[in-house]
Amino acid sequence: MRSPAASRWLVLLAALLAAALTARLGFWQLDRARQKIALHDEIEQRGAQAPIAAADLARDSDTAAQQHYRPIRVQGRWLSRHVVYLDNRQLDGRPGFIVLTPLLLAPGDAVLVQRGWVPRDREQRTRLVPVDTPDGEVSIAGRVAPPPSALFAMGSEEAGMIRQNVAVADFAREIGVALRPLSIQQLEPPSAPTDLLQRRWPLPALDVGKHHGYAFQWFALSALITGLYVWFQLIRPRRRAAR
């Protein structure tokens, strides 16, 4: 049978571990907030830099990560046969599509362009807003970005114009043209008056308040554990002994 002294030491050890763990989680949340603030500042600094030369556009993932959110202007030809409408992409709370089209930079070399957002037809989901895709060489002003984020999908393979997700490597094999490991978010609208695409590309959300809230909860739990230990193991026994 465990002695009273051993029980007290065991309770002390458990309280110390629990208080230390919850406090560590609080500091981790604060660190996550600092990381996001630093990332946001870095993204803004990249956006203010000079445009990347088209010839320097990344061909590997590591280089691509260093180019994200830099401005760029590229020239090429639209591969209009491979237009894709990414479904379930919201703008201002409205459901719609992000229109993707590969831009051929040179024979066998292309980049995926996020051309803009269009709303979904309320009555018929498969009724798509036509997007003007001119023949011949075009010049696109935009910013380098990660490939479109992947949403949860029931199936592993997708085909057709309407899709939930597009993986760059898989899409490159499908169309038979190499794609750079990134995308370009088109910023400058074309001169065509029939262009209906909206090009408001939000930057990654900071969510700093969320991390600060979690940190407060962890610190409060750490303080509660410490307070309960002090009350039940130190103050309360002394009060009983004093009576």
PyRosetta script that sets phi, psi and omega in degrees:
from pyrosetta import init, pose_from_sequence

init()
pose = pose_from_sequence("MRSPAASRWLVLLAALLAAALTARLGFWQLDRARQKIALHDEIEQRGAQAPIAAADLARDSDTAAQQHYRPIRVQGRWLSRHVVYLDNRQLDGRPGFIVLTPLLLAPGDAVLVQRGWVPRDREQRTRLVPVDTPDGEVSIAGRVAPPPSALFAMGSEEAGMIRQNVAVADFAREIGVALRPLSIQQLEPPSAPTDLLQRRWPLPALDVGKHHGYAFQWFALSALITGLYVWFQLIRPRRRAAR")
pose.set_psi(1, 134.9)
pose.set_omega(1, -176.2)
pose.set_phi(2, -70.6)
pose.set_psi(2, 135.7)
pose.set_omega(2, -179.9)
pose.set_phi(3, -75.1)
pose.set_psi(3, 158.9)
pose.set_omega(3, 177.5)
pose.set_phi(4, -57.8)
pose.set_psi(4, -38.5)
pose.set_omega(4, -179.7)
pose.set_phi(5, -64.7)
pose.set_psi(5, -42.6)
pose.set_omega(5, 179.0)
pose.set_phi(6, -64.1)
pose.set_psi(6, -39.7)
pose.set_omega(6, 178.4)
pose.set_phi(7, -62.3)
pose.set_psi(7, -40.9)
pose.set_omega(7, 179.5)
pose.set_phi(8, -64.3)
pose.set_psi(8, -41.6)
pose.set_omega(8, 178.3)
pose.set_phi(9, -65.8)
pose.set_psi(9, -37.0)
pose.set_omega(9, 179.1)
pose.set_phi(10, -65.9)
pose.set_psi(10, -42.0)
pose.set_omega(10, 177.5)
pose.set_phi(11, -64.1)
pose.set_psi(11, -41.5)
pose.set_omega(11, 178.8)
pose.set_phi(12, -60.8)
pose.set_psi(12, -45.3)
pose.set_omega(12, -179.9)
pose.set_phi(13, -61.9)
pose.set_psi(13, -44.6)
pose.set_omega(13, 179.7)
pose.set_phi(14, -62.9)
pose.set_psi(14, -41.7)
pose.set_omega(14, 179.5)
pose.set_phi(15, -64.9)
pose.set_psi(15, -43.2)
pose.set_omega(15, 179.0)
pose.set_phi(16, -62.7)
pose.set_psi(16, -43.9)
pose.set_omega(16, 179.7)
pose.set_phi(17, -63.9)
pose.set_psi(17, -44.6)
pose.set_omega(17, -178.4)
pose.set_phi(18, -66.1)
pose.set_psi(18, -42.7)
pose.set_omega(18, 179.7)
pose.set_phi(19, -66.4)
pose.set_psi(19, -40.5)
pose.set_omega(19, -180.0)
pose.set_phi(20, -67.4)
pose.set_psi(20, -40.9)
pose.set_omega(20, -179.0)
pose.set_phi(21, -65.1)
pose.set_psi(21, -47.2)
pose.set_omega(21, -179.0)
pose.set_phi(22, -66.4)
pose.set_psi(22, -36.2)
pose.set_omega(22, 176.0)
pose.set_phi(23, -66.2)
pose.set_psi(23, -39.5)
pose.set_omega(23, 177.7)
pose.set_phi(24, -63.0)
pose.set_psi(24, -39.7)
pose.set_omega(24, 177.3)
pose.set_phi(25, -64.9)
pose.set_psi(25, -35.0)
pose.set_omega(25, 176.1)
pose.set_phi(26, -63.8)
pose.set_psi(26, -45.4)
pose.set_omega(26, 177.9)
pose.set_phi(27, -65.7)
pose.set_psi(27, -32.8)
pose.set_omega(27, 177.3)
pose.set_phi(28, -63.9)
pose.set_psi(28, -41.1)
pose.set_omega(28, 177.6)
pose.set_phi(29, -64.7)
pose.set_psi(29, -39.7)
pose.set_omega(29, 176.4)
pose.set_phi(30, -63.8)
pose.set_psi(30, -37.1)
pose.set_omega(30, 178.0)
pose.set_phi(31, -66.7)
pose.set_psi(31, -39.0)
pose.set_omega(31, 176.6)
pose.set_phi(32, -62.0)
pose.set_psi(32, -38.7)
pose.set_omega(32, 177.7)
pose.set_phi(33, -64.0)
pose.set_psi(33, -43.2)
pose.set_omega(33, 178.9)
pose.set_phi(34, -63.3)
pose.set_psi(34, -40.1)
pose.set_omega(34, 178.8)
pose.set_phi(35, -61.9)
pose.set_psi(35, -41.5)
pose.set_omega(35, -179.3)
pose.set_phi(36, -68.8)
pose.set_psi(36, -37.4)
pose.set_omega(36, 176.7)
pose.set_phi(37, -63.8)
pose.set_psi(37, -42.7)
pose.set_omega(37, 179.0)
pose.set_phi(38, -63.9)
pose.set_psi(38, -40.0)
pose.set_omega(38, 178.5)
pose.set_phi(39, -63.9)
pose.set_psi(39, -42.6)
pose.set_omega(39, 179.3)
pose.set_phi(40, -62.4)
pose.set_psi(40, -42.4)
pose.set_omega(40, 178.3)
pose.set_phi(41, -63.9)
pose.set_psi(41, -39.8)
pose.set_omega(41, 179.9)
pose.set_phi(42, -65.9)
pose.set_psi(42, -39.8)
pose.set_omega(42, 178.6)
pose.set_phi(43, -62.3)
pose.set_psi(43, -42.6)
pose.set_omega(43, 179.1)
pose.set_phi(44, -65.4)
pose.set_psi(44, -38.1)
pose.set_omega(44, 178.4)
pose.set_phi(45, -66.0)
pose.set_psi(45, -40.2)
pose.set_omega(45, 178.3)
pose.set_phi(46, -64.0)
pose.set_psi(46, -39.5)
pose.set_omega(46, -179.3)
pose.set_phi(47, -64.7)
pose.set_psi(47, -24.1)
pose.set_omega(47, -179.4)
pose.set_phi(48, -89.4)
pose.set_psi(48, -5.2)
pose.set_omega(48, -179.0)
pose.set_phi(49, -77.8)
pose.set_psi(49, 168.7)
pose.set_omega(49, 178.4)
pose.set_phi(50, -66.5)
pose.set_psi(50, 149.7)
pose.set_omega(50, 180.0)
pose.set_phi(51, -59.3)
pose.set_psi(51, 145.5)
pose.set_omega(51, 175.2)
pose.set_phi(52, -72.7)
pose.set_psi(52, 138.5)
pose.set_omega(52, 173.8)
pose.set_phi(53, -68.8)
pose.set_psi(53, 139.4)
pose.set_omega(53, -178.5)
pose.set_phi(54, -56.3)
pose.set_psi(54, -34.1)
pose.set_omega(54, -179.7)
pose.set_phi(55, -67.2)
pose.set_psi(55, -20.5)
pose.set_omega(55, -178.2)
pose.set_phi(56, -96.0)
pose.set_psi(56, 4.3)
pose.set_omega(56, -179.6)
pose.set_phi(57, -60.1)
pose.set_psi(57, 133.4)
pose.set_omega(57, -170.0)
pose.set_phi(58, -59.3)
pose.set_psi(58, 145.3)
pose.set_omega(58, 175.2)
pose.set_phi(59, -114.5)
pose.set_psi(59, -2.6)
pose.set_omega(59, 178.3)
pose.set_phi(60, -136.2)
pose.set_psi(60, 160.8)
pose.set_omega(60, -172.4)
pose.set_phi(61, -65.3)
pose.set_psi(61, -38.5)
pose.set_omega(61, -177.9)
pose.set_phi(62, -64.7)
pose.set_psi(62, -45.1)
pose.set_omega(62, 178.3)
pose.set_phi(63, -67.1)
pose.set_psi(63, -37.0)
pose.set_omega(63, -180.0)
pose.set_phi(64, -60.4)
pose.set_psi(64, -40.7)
pose.set_omega(64, -178.6)
pose.set_phi(65, -62.0)
pose.set_psi(65, -31.0)
pose.set_omega(65, 179.0)
pose.set_phi(66, -78.0)
pose.set_psi(66, -13.9)
pose.set_omega(66, -178.1)
pose.set_phi(67, -102.6)
pose.set_psi(67, -7.9)
pose.set_omega(67, -178.1)
pose.set_phi(68, -55.0)
pose.set_psi(68, 134.3)
pose.set_omega(68, 175.9)
pose.set_phi(69, 74.1)
pose.set_psi(69, 10.8)
pose.set_omega(69, 170.5)
pose.set_phi(70, -82.9)
pose.set_psi(70, 142.8)
pose.set_omega(70, 175.5)
pose.set_phi(71, -69.8)
pose.set_psi(71, 154.1)
pose.set_omega(71, -178.3)
pose.set_phi(72, -158.0)
pose.set_psi(72, 153.0)
pose.set_omega(72, 171.0)
pose.set_phi(73, -131.3)
pose.set_psi(73, 127.3)
pose.set_omega(73, -179.0)
pose.set_phi(74, -128.3)
pose.set_psi(74, 156.9)
pose.set_omega(74, 176.2)
pose.set_phi(75, -123.1)
pose.set_psi(75, 145.2)
pose.set_omega(75, 179.1)
pose.set_phi(76, 178.0)
pose.set_psi(76, -165.0)
pose.set_omega(76, 180.0)
pose.set_phi(77, -122.9)
pose.set_psi(77, 135.0)
pose.set_omega(77, 178.7)
pose.set_phi(78, -67.1)
pose.set_psi(78, 135.3)
pose.set_omega(78, 169.3)
pose.set_phi(79, -90.9)
pose.set_psi(79, 79.1)
pose.set_omega(79, -169.2)
pose.set_phi(80, -65.1)
pose.set_psi(80, -19.5)
pose.set_omega(80, 178.7)
pose.set_phi(81, -71.4)
pose.set_psi(81, -12.4)
pose.set_omega(81, -173.4)
pose.set_phi(82, -118.4)
pose.set_psi(82, 32.5)
pose.set_omega(82, 174.9)
pose.set_phi(83, -68.5)
pose.set_psi(83, 135.5)
pose.set_omega(83, 179.8)
pose.set_phi(84, -128.3)
pose.set_psi(84, 138.6)
pose.set_omega(84, 174.4)
pose.set_phi(85, -106.2)
pose.set_psi(85, 111.6)
pose.set_omega(85, 178.5)
pose.set_phi(86, -79.9)
pose.set_psi(86, 120.0)
pose.set_omega(86, -173.8)
pose.set_phi(87, -83.8)
pose.set_psi(87, 164.2)
pose.set_omega(87, 175.1)
pose.set_phi(88, 59.1)
pose.set_psi(88, 40.4)
pose.set_omega(88, 175.3)
pose.set_phi(89, -110.5)
pose.set_psi(89, 116.7)
pose.set_omega(89, -173.5)
pose.set_phi(90, -95.4)
pose.set_psi(90, 149.9)
pose.set_omega(90, 172.5)
pose.set_phi(91, -139.0)
pose.set_psi(91, 120.1)
pose.set_omega(91, -176.9)
pose.set_phi(92, 55.6)
pose.set_psi(92, 35.9)
pose.set_omega(92, 178.2)
pose.set_phi(93, 80.2)
pose.set_psi(93, 2.1)
pose.set_omega(93, -179.4)
pose.set_phi(94, -99.6)
pose.set_psi(94, 134.3)
pose.set_omega(94, 177.6)
pose.set_phi(95, -74.4)
pose.set_psi(95, 145.1)
pose.set_omega(95, 179.3)
pose.set_phi(96, -171.1)
pose.set_psi(96, -158.8)
pose.set_omega(96, -176.2)
pose.set_phi(97, -128.6)
pose.set_psi(97, 147.5)
pose.set_omega(97, 164.2)
pose.set_phi(98, -98.8)
pose.set_psi(98, 126.4)
pose.set_omega(98, -177.6)
pose.set_phi(99, -89.9)
pose.set_psi(99, 124.9)
pose.set_omega(99, 179.1)
pose.set_phi(100, -114.2)
pose.set_psi(100, 138.6)
pose.set_omega(100, 174.3)
pose.set_phi(101, -145.3)
pose.set_psi(101, 131.4)
pose.set_omega(101, 174.6)
pose.set_phi(102, -71.1)
pose.set_psi(102, 140.6)
pose.set_omega(102, 175.7)
pose.set_phi(103, -111.7)
pose.set_psi(103, 119.0)
pose.set_omega(103, -178.0)
pose.set_phi(104, -79.0)
pose.set_psi(104, 114.0)
pose.set_omega(104, -179.4)
pose.set_phi(105, -85.2)
pose.set_psi(105, -37.2)
pose.set_omega(105, 179.1)
pose.set_phi(106, -157.5)
pose.set_psi(106, 164.7)
pose.set_omega(106, 179.5)
pose.set_phi(107, -52.6)
pose.set_psi(107, 121.8)
pose.set_omega(107, 179.0)
pose.set_phi(108, 77.8)
pose.set_psi(108, 9.6)
pose.set_omega(108, -176.5)
pose.set_phi(109, -136.5)
pose.set_psi(109, 120.7)
pose.set_omega(109, -175.8)
pose.set_phi(110, -143.2)
pose.set_psi(110, 167.1)
pose.set_omega(110, 175.9)
pose.set_phi(111, -133.8)
pose.set_psi(111, 144.6)
pose.set_omega(111, -179.6)
pose.set_phi(112, -84.7)
pose.set_psi(112, 125.5)
pose.set_omega(112, -177.8)
pose.set_phi(113, -108.5)
pose.set_psi(113, 125.9)
pose.set_omega(113, 170.3)
pose.set_phi(114, -84.5)
pose.set_psi(114, 102.8)
pose.set_omega(114, -168.6)
pose.set_phi(115, -82.9)
pose.set_psi(115, -22.5)
pose.set_omega(115, 179.7)
pose.set_phi(116, 152.4)
pose.set_psi(116, -175.4)
pose.set_omega(116, -176.2)
pose.set_phi(117, -117.5)
pose.set_psi(117, 140.2)
pose.set_omega(117, 174.4)
pose.set_phi(118, -130.7)
pose.set_psi(118, 146.9)
pose.set_omega(118, -179.8)
pose.set_phi(119, -73.6)
pose.set_psi(119, 156.0)
pose.set_omega(119, 175.8)
pose.set_phi(120, -84.0)
pose.set_psi(120, 142.7)
pose.set_omega(120, 175.7)
pose.set_phi(121, -66.6)
pose.set_psi(121, 127.1)
pose.set_omega(121, -175.3)
pose.set_phi(122, -68.8)
pose.set_psi(122, -28.1)
pose.set_omega(122, -175.9)
pose.set_phi(123, -93.3)
pose.set_psi(123, -35.8)
pose.set_omega(123, -176.9)
pose.set_phi(124, -137.9)
pose.set_psi(124, 110.2)
pose.set_omega(124, -174.4)
pose.set_phi(125, -60.7)
pose.set_psi(125, -34.3)
pose.set_omega(125, -175.1)
pose.set_phi(126, -84.7)
pose.set_psi(126, -0.6)
pose.set_omega(126, 176.4)
pose.set_phi(127, -83.9)
pose.set_psi(127, 108.1)
pose.set_omega(127, -170.7)
pose.set_phi(128, -99.8)
pose.set_psi(128, 143.7)
pose.set_omega(128, 173.9)
pose.set_phi(129, -70.1)
pose.set_psi(129, 122.9)
pose.set_omega(129, 179.9)
pose.set_phi(130, -66.0)
pose.set_psi(130, 140.7)
pose.set_omega(130, -179.3)
pose.set_phi(131, -116.8)
pose.set_psi(131, 127.2)
pose.set_omega(131, -179.4)
pose.set_phi(132, -69.5)
pose.set_psi(132, 118.3)
pose.set_omega(132, 180.0)
pose.set_phi(133, -124.7)
pose.set_psi(133, 90.1)
pose.set_omega(133, -173.6)
pose.set_phi(134, -69.8)
pose.set_psi(134, 151.7)
pose.set_omega(134, 172.1)
pose.set_phi(135, -79.5)
pose.set_psi(135, 166.6)
pose.set_omega(135, 179.3)
pose.set_phi(136, 83.7)
pose.set_psi(136, 178.4)
pose.set_omega(136, -175.6)
pose.set_phi(137, -75.8)
pose.set_psi(137, 137.9)
pose.set_omega(137, 177.5)
pose.set_phi(138, -126.7)
pose.set_psi(138, 157.7)
pose.set_omega(138, 176.0)
pose.set_phi(139, -115.0)
pose.set_psi(139, 125.9)
pose.set_omega(139, -174.8)
pose.set_phi(140, -116.8)
pose.set_psi(140, 124.7)
pose.set_omega(140, 173.0)
pose.set_phi(141, -102.0)
pose.set_psi(141, 132.1)
pose.set_omega(141, -178.0)
pose.set_phi(142, -166.7)
pose.set_psi(142, -158.0)
pose.set_omega(142, 176.1)
pose.set_phi(143, -135.3)
pose.set_psi(143, 145.6)
pose.set_omega(143, 177.1)
pose.set_phi(144, -68.8)
pose.set_psi(144, 139.5)
pose.set_omega(144, -177.9)
pose.set_phi(145, -146.7)
pose.set_psi(145, 160.4)
pose.set_omega(145, 171.5)
pose.set_phi(146, -62.4)
pose.set_psi(146, 160.6)
pose.set_omega(146, 173.5)
pose.set_phi(147, -58.0)
pose.set_psi(147, 157.8)
pose.set_omega(147, 179.9)
pose.set_phi(148, -53.7)
pose.set_psi(148, 138.5)
pose.set_omega(148, -178.3)
pose.set_phi(149, -63.0)
pose.set_psi(149, 146.2)
pose.set_omega(149, -178.9)
pose.set_phi(150, -89.3)
pose.set_psi(150, 133.2)
pose.set_omega(150, 175.1)
pose.set_phi(151, -101.6)
pose.set_psi(151, 164.0)
pose.set_omega(151, 178.5)
pose.set_phi(152, -64.3)
pose.set_psi(152, 131.7)
pose.set_omega(152, 179.9)
pose.set_phi(153, -133.7)
pose.set_psi(153, 142.4)
pose.set_omega(153, -179.7)
pose.set_phi(154, -71.7)
pose.set_psi(154, -41.3)
pose.set_omega(154, -177.6)
pose.set_phi(155, -95.7)
pose.set_psi(155, 159.2)
pose.set_omega(155, -179.5)
pose.set_phi(156, -92.9)
pose.set_psi(156, -21.4)
pose.set_omega(156, -178.4)
pose.set_phi(157, -120.9)
pose.set_psi(157, 140.2)
pose.set_omega(157, 179.2)
pose.set_phi(158, -132.1)
pose.set_psi(158, 149.6)
pose.set_omega(158, 179.3)
pose.set_phi(159, -150.3)
pose.set_psi(159, 169.1)
pose.set_omega(159, 179.6)
pose.set_phi(160, 91.4)
pose.set_psi(160, -179.9)
pose.set_omega(160, -177.2)
pose.set_phi(161, -75.7)
pose.set_psi(161, -35.9)
pose.set_omega(161, -179.7)
pose.set_phi(162, -96.2)
pose.set_psi(162, 121.7)
pose.set_omega(162, -178.8)
pose.set_phi(163, -139.7)
pose.set_psi(163, 158.1)
pose.set_omega(163, 176.0)
pose.set_phi(164, -82.5)
pose.set_psi(164, -39.6)
pose.set_omega(164, -176.9)
pose.set_phi(165, -142.4)
pose.set_psi(165, 157.7)
pose.set_omega(165, 172.5)
pose.set_phi(166, -135.7)
pose.set_psi(166, 116.6)
pose.set_omega(166, 174.0)
pose.set_phi(167, -91.2)
pose.set_psi(167, 127.7)
pose.set_omega(167, -172.0)
pose.set_phi(168, -58.3)
pose.set_psi(168, -47.5)
pose.set_omega(168, -177.2)
pose.set_phi(169, -63.6)
pose.set_psi(169, -43.6)
pose.set_omega(169, 179.3)
pose.set_phi(170, -66.3)
pose.set_psi(170, -39.7)
pose.set_omega(170, -179.7)
pose.set_phi(171, -67.0)
pose.set_psi(171, -36.3)
pose.set_omega(171, 177.5)
pose.set_phi(172, -62.2)
pose.set_psi(172, -42.7)
pose.set_omega(172, 177.3)
pose.set_phi(173, -65.4)
pose.set_psi(173, -36.7)
pose.set_omega(173, -179.4)
pose.set_phi(174, -64.1)
pose.set_psi(174, -43.6)
pose.set_omega(174, -176.3)
pose.set_phi(175, -90.3)
pose.set_psi(175, -8.6)
pose.set_omega(175, 177.8)
pose.set_phi(176, 74.0)
pose.set_psi(176, 25.0)
pose.set_omega(176, 179.4)
pose.set_phi(177, -135.3)
pose.set_psi(177, 134.2)
pose.set_omega(177, 179.0)
pose.set_phi(178, -66.4)
pose.set_psi(178, 135.8)
pose.set_omega(178, 178.2)
pose.set_phi(179, -115.8)
pose.set_psi(179, 139.9)
pose.set_omega(179, 175.8)
pose.set_phi(180, -64.9)
pose.set_psi(180, 150.4)
pose.set_omega(180, -175.4)
pose.set_phi(181, -80.0)
pose.set_psi(181, 49.4)
pose.set_omega(181, -179.4)
pose.set_phi(182, -162.7)
pose.set_psi(182, -169.3)
pose.set_omega(182, 173.6)
pose.set_phi(183, -143.1)
pose.set_psi(183, 170.7)
pose.set_omega(183, 174.7)
pose.set_phi(184, -122.5)
pose.set_psi(184, 126.9)
pose.set_omega(184, 174.4)
pose.set_phi(185, -91.3)
pose.set_psi(185, 113.2)
pose.set_omega(185, -177.3)
pose.set_phi(186, -68.3)
pose.set_psi(186, 132.0)
pose.set_omega(186, -178.0)
pose.set_phi(187, -111.0)
pose.set_psi(187, -42.2)
pose.set_omega(187, -175.1)
pose.set_phi(188, -84.8)
pose.set_psi(188, 121.4)
pose.set_omega(188, 179.8)
pose.set_phi(189, -70.5)
pose.set_psi(189, 145.3)
pose.set_omega(189, 176.7)
pose.set_phi(190, -70.7)
pose.set_psi(190, 170.0)
pose.set_omega(190, -178.3)
pose.set_phi(191, -77.4)
pose.set_psi(191, -10.7)
pose.set_omega(191, -177.0)
pose.set_phi(192, -66.1)
pose.set_psi(192, 124.4)
pose.set_omega(192, -179.2)
pose.set_phi(193, -69.8)
pose.set_psi(193, -15.3)
pose.set_omega(193, -178.9)
pose.set_phi(194, -85.8)
pose.set_psi(194, -1.8)
pose.set_omega(194, -179.1)
pose.set_phi(195, -69.9)
pose.set_psi(195, 121.7)
pose.set_omega(195, -175.9)
pose.set_phi(196, -111.8)
pose.set_psi(196, 7.3)
pose.set_omega(196, -176.9)
pose.set_phi(197, -74.3)
pose.set_psi(197, 140.1)
pose.set_omega(197, 174.2)
pose.set_phi(198, -100.8)
pose.set_psi(198, 134.4)
pose.set_omega(198, -172.3)
pose.set_phi(199, -124.5)
pose.set_psi(199, 61.4)
pose.set_omega(199, 173.5)
pose.set_phi(200, -109.1)
pose.set_psi(200, 102.1)
pose.set_omega(200, -175.0)
pose.set_phi(201, -100.8)
pose.set_psi(201, 105.1)
pose.set_omega(201, 179.9)
pose.set_phi(202, -70.0)
pose.set_psi(202, 144.0)
pose.set_omega(202, 173.9)
pose.set_phi(203, -75.4)
pose.set_psi(203, 162.0)
pose.set_omega(203, 178.2)
pose.set_phi(204, -52.8)
pose.set_psi(204, 135.0)
pose.set_omega(204, -177.4)
pose.set_phi(205, -66.1)
pose.set_psi(205, 139.8)
pose.set_omega(205, 178.6)
pose.set_phi(206, -73.4)
pose.set_psi(206, -50.4)
pose.set_omega(206, -177.4)
pose.set_phi(207, 55.5)
pose.set_psi(207, 31.9)
pose.set_omega(207, -178.4)
pose.set_phi(208, -65.1)
pose.set_psi(208, -38.6)
pose.set_omega(208, 179.4)
pose.set_phi(209, -59.2)
pose.set_psi(209, -35.1)
pose.set_omega(209, 178.3)
pose.set_phi(210, -62.6)
pose.set_psi(210, -44.8)
pose.set_omega(210, -179.2)
pose.set_phi(211, -67.2)
pose.set_psi(211, -38.2)
pose.set_omega(211, 177.1)
pose.set_phi(212, -64.5)
pose.set_psi(212, -38.0)
pose.set_omega(212, 177.5)
pose.set_phi(213, -64.6)
pose.set_psi(213, -43.7)
pose.set_omega(213, 176.9)
pose.set_phi(214, -62.8)
pose.set_psi(214, -40.7)
pose.set_omega(214, 179.7)
pose.set_phi(215, -60.9)
pose.set_psi(215, -43.6)
pose.set_omega(215, 178.7)
pose.set_phi(216, -59.9)
pose.set_psi(216, -42.3)
pose.set_omega(216, -179.7)
pose.set_phi(217, -62.8)
pose.set_psi(217, -42.8)
pose.set_omega(217, -179.7)
pose.set_phi(218, -67.3)
pose.set_psi(218, -41.8)
pose.set_omega(218, 178.3)
pose.set_phi(219, -65.3)
pose.set_psi(219, -38.3)
pose.set_omega(219, 178.5)
pose.set_phi(220, -64.6)
pose.set_psi(220, -39.6)
pose.set_omega(220, 178.9)
pose.set_phi(221, -66.6)
pose.set_psi(221, -39.6)
pose.set_omega(221, 177.4)
pose.set_phi(222, -62.0)
pose.set_psi(222, -43.8)
pose.set_omega(222, 178.7)
pose.set_phi(223, -65.1)
pose.set_psi(223, -37.9)
pose.set_omega(223, 179.3)
pose.set_phi(224, -63.9)
pose.set_psi(224, -45.1)
pose.set_omega(224, 178.9)
pose.set_phi(225, -60.2)
pose.set_psi(225, -44.5)
pose.set_omega(225, 179.1)
pose.set_phi(226, -62.6)
pose.set_psi(226, -43.9)
pose.set_omega(226, -179.5)
pose.set_phi(227, -64.4)
pose.set_psi(227, -41.3)
pose.set_omega(227, 178.7)
pose.set_phi(228, -64.4)
pose.set_psi(228, -39.8)
pose.set_omega(228, 178.7)
pose.set_phi(229, -63.4)
pose.set_psi(229, -47.1)
pose.set_omega(229, -178.9)
pose.set_phi(230, -60.5)
pose.set_psi(230, -40.6)
pose.set_omega(230, -178.2)
pose.set_phi(231, -68.5)
pose.set_psi(231, -52.3)
pose.set_omega(231, -172.6)
pose.set_phi(232, -79.7)
pose.set_psi(232, -27.5)
pose.set_omega(232, -175.6)
pose.set_phi(233, -101.7)
pose.set_psi(233, -19.0)
pose.set_omega(233, -177.1)
pose.set_phi(234, -120.4)
pose.set_psi(234, -60.2)
pose.set_omega(234, -173.7)
pose.set_phi(235, -69.5)
pose.set_psi(235, -50.9)
pose.set_omega(235, -175.5)
pose.set_phi(236, -61.7)
pose.set_psi(236, -46.6)
pose.set_omega(236, 177.8)
pose.set_phi(237, -60.2)
pose.set_psi(237, -36.4)
pose.set_omega(237, 179.4)
pose.set_phi(238, -68.3)
pose.set_psi(238, -37.7)
pose.set_omega(238, 176.4)
pose.set_phi(239, -64.0)
pose.set_psi(239, -40.7)
pose.set_omega(239, 178.7)
pose.set_phi(240, -64.6)
pose.set_psi(240, -41.5)
pose.set_omega(240, -178.8)
pose.set_phi(241, -66.3)
pose.set_psi(241, -32.6)
pose.set_omega(241, -179.4)
pose.set_phi(242, -70.1)
pose.set_psi(242, -25.9)
pose.set_omega(242, 177.3)
pose.set_phi(243, -74.1)
pose.dump_pdb("model.pdb")
